[in-house]
């Protein structure tokens, strides 16, 4: 058995863009996305995907949590920072 060290890239890089996702209330559309900084084309493509996942989902819908996780993973892959404003303080996960 060989002892080849495996190196994982744990390098932290600065985000290439920042998007705010804001809950507007119970009347659809429920969400607004605002670009804070970044490449406008990349952010717009990302916002289009967010819109497709969240358009008719209020934050209390069980599907919202799954889709929010998908949006966060998508942002991580593209090195984007996503800030969620649900209009209330979220409880910390225990």
Short mmCIF file of the C-alpha atoms (twelve columns), coordinates in Angstrom:
data_MODEL
# 
_entry.id   MODEL 
# 
loop_
_atom_site.group_PDB 
_atom_site.id 
_atom_site.type_symbol 
_atom_site.label_atom_id 
_atom_site.label_alt_id 
_atom_site.label_comp_id 
_atom_site.label_asym_id 
_atom_site.label_seq_id 
_atom_site.Cartn_x 
_atom_site.Cartn_y 
_atom_site.Cartn_z 
_atom_site.pdbx_PDB_model_num 
ATOM 1  C CA . UNK A 1  0.000   0.000  0.000   1 
ATOM 2  C CA . UNK A 2  1.447   3.346  -0.980  1 
ATOM 3  C CA . UNK A 3  1.331   6.343  1.267   1 
ATOM 4  C CA . UNK A 4  0.474   9.029  -1.265  1 
ATOM 5  C CA . UNK A 5  -0.737  12.128 0.513   1 
ATOM 6  C CA . UNK A 6  -3.953  13.529 -0.818  1 
ATOM 7  C CA . UNK A 7  -4.224  17.271 -0.962  1 
ATOM 8  C CA . UNK A 8  -7.577  18.912 -0.878  1 
ATOM 9  C CA . UNK A 9  -7.981  22.473 -2.011  1 
ATOM 10 C CA . UNK A 10 -9.046  24.357 1.095   1 
ATOM 11 C CA . UNK A 11 -8.018  27.660 -0.382  1 
ATOM 12 C CA . UNK A 12 -10.515 30.392 0.442   1 
ATOM 13 C CA . UNK A 13 -11.112 32.884 -2.331  1 
ATOM 14 C CA . UNK A 14 -13.064 36.092 -2.318  1 
ATOM 15 C CA . UNK A 15 -16.551 35.850 -3.827  1 
ATOM 16 C CA . UNK A 16 -16.906 37.089 -7.407  1 
ATOM 17 C CA . UNK A 17 -20.405 38.434 -6.748  1 
ATOM 18 C CA . UNK A 18 -23.006 39.110 -4.075  1 
ATOM 19 C CA . UNK A 19 -26.785 38.732 -4.337  1 
ATOM 20 C CA . UNK A 20 -29.444 39.658 -1.777  1 
ATOM 21 C CA . UNK A 21 -32.599 37.516 -1.793  1 
ATOM 22 C CA . UNK A 22 -35.462 39.374 -0.100  1 
ATOM 23 C CA . UNK A 23 -38.856 37.999 0.917   1 
ATOM 24 C CA . UNK A 24 -41.533 40.497 -0.173  1 
ATOM 25 C CA . UNK A 25 -44.540 38.985 1.584   1 
ATOM 26 C CA . UNK A 26 -47.409 36.566 1.125   1 
ATOM 27 C CA . UNK A 27 -48.540 37.863 -2.283  1 
ATOM 28 C CA . UNK A 28 -46.699 36.363 -5.273  1 
ATOM 29 C CA . UNK A 29 -44.103 37.006 -6.470  1 
ATOM 30 C CA . UNK A 30 -42.670 36.410 -3.033  1 
ATOM 31 C CA . UNK A 31 -39.025 37.200 -3.796  1 
ATOM 32 C CA . UNK A 32 -36.804 39.976 -5.077  1 
ATOM 33 C CA . UNK A 33 -33.124 39.502 -5.923  1 
ATOM 34 C CA . UNK A 34 -30.699 42.422 -5.838  1 
ATOM 35 C CA . UNK A 35 -27.160 42.428 -7.175  1 
ATOM 36 C CA . UNK A 36 -24.693 44.014 -4.746  1 
ATOM 37 C CA . UNK A 37 -21.595 43.469 -6.899  1 
ATOM 38 C CA . UNK A 38 -20.261 41.140 -9.558  1 
ATOM 39 C CA . UNK A 39 -20.442 40.438 -13.269 1 
ATOM 40 C CA . UNK A 40 -23.898 41.515 -14.401 1 
ATOM 41 C CA . UNK A 41 -24.366 38.633 -16.865 1 
ATOM 42 C CA . UNK A 42 -23.305 35.975 -14.352 1 
ATOM 43 C CA . UNK A 43 -25.515 37.471 -11.634 1 
ATOM 44 C CA . UNK A 44 -28.511 37.725 -13.980 1 
ATOM 45 C CA . UNK A 45 -28.178 34.049 -14.976 1 
ATOM 46 C CA . UNK A 46 -27.979 33.134 -11.278 1 
ATOM 47 C CA . UNK A 47 -31.004 35.305 -10.429 1 
ATOM 48 C CA . UNK A 48 -32.981 33.632 -13.229 1 
ATOM 49 C CA . UNK A 49 -32.271 30.240 -11.618 1 
ATOM 50 C CA . UNK A 50 -33.247 31.575 -8.182  1 
ATOM 51 C CA . UNK A 51 -36.486 32.899 -9.636  1 
ATOM 52 C CA . UNK A 52 -37.282 29.524 -11.200 1 
ATOM 53 C CA . UNK A 53 -36.773 27.771 -7.850  1 
ATOM 54 C CA . UNK A 54 -38.526 30.229 -5.540  1 
ATOM 55 C CA . UNK A 55 -41.147 32.248 -7.466  1 
ATOM 56 C CA . UNK A 56 -44.276 30.789 -5.864  1 
ATOM 57 C CA . UNK A 57 -42.755 29.429 -2.635  1 
ATOM 58 C CA . UNK A 58 -43.214 31.325 0.615   1 
ATOM 59 C CA . UNK A 59 -40.562 30.641 3.277   1 
ATOM 60 C CA . UNK A 60 -42.929 28.480 5.382   1 
ATOM 61 C CA . UNK A 61 -43.436 25.993 2.506   1 
ATOM 62 C CA . UNK A 62 -41.450 22.732 3.068   1 
ATOM 63 C CA . UNK A 63 -40.174 22.884 -0.526  1 
ATOM 64 C CA . UNK A 64 -38.598 26.278 0.212   1 
ATOM 65 C CA . UNK A 65 -35.910 24.777 2.465   1 
ATOM 66 C CA . UNK A 66 -34.885 22.239 -0.171  1 
ATOM 67 C CA . UNK A 67 -34.775 24.859 -2.899  1 
ATOM 68 C CA . UNK A 68 -32.920 27.309 -0.667  1 
ATOM 69 C CA . UNK A 69 -30.252 24.659 -0.088  1 
ATOM 70 C CA . UNK A 70 -30.012 24.158 -3.864  1 
ATOM 71 C CA . UNK A 71 -29.604 27.902 -4.411  1 
ATOM 72 C CA . UNK A 72 -26.868 28.024 -1.751  1 
ATOM 73 C CA . UNK A 73 -24.993 25.091 -3.338  1 
ATOM 74 C CA . UNK A 74 -25.312 26.712 -6.758  1 
ATOM 75 C CA . UNK A 75 -23.895 29.962 -5.350  1 
ATOM 76 C CA . UNK A 76 -21.032 28.075 -3.729  1 
ATOM 77 C CA . UNK A 77 -20.125 26.430 -7.047  1 
ATOM 78 C CA . UNK A 78 -20.079 29.822 -8.765  1 
ATOM 79 C CA . UNK A 79 -18.247 31.506 -5.867  1 
ATOM 80 C CA . UNK A 80 -21.138 33.892 -5.205  1 
ATOM 81 C CA . UNK A 81 -22.221 35.243 -1.848  1 
ATOM 82 C CA . UNK A 82 -25.967 34.943 -1.163  1 
ATOM 83 C CA . UNK A 83 -27.608 36.962 1.587   1 
ATOM 84 C CA . UNK A 84 -31.137 35.914 2.626   1 
ATOM 85 C CA . UNK A 85 -33.590 38.403 4.136   1 
ATOM 86 C CA . UNK A 86 -36.726 36.518 5.167   1 
ATOM 87 C CA . UNK A 87 -38.172 39.418 7.136   1 
ATOM 88 C CA . UNK A 88 -37.608 37.693 10.465  1 
ATOM 89 C CA . UNK A 89 -34.762 36.285 12.528  1 
ATOM 90 C CA . UNK A 90 -34.136 32.640 11.814  1 
ATOM 91 C CA . UNK A 91 -33.673 30.228 14.677  1 
ATOM 92 C CA . UNK A 92 -30.179 28.742 14.889  1 
ATOM 93 C CA . UNK A 93 -29.944 25.063 13.908  1 
ATOM 94 C CA . UNK A 94 -29.575 22.809 16.915  1 
# 
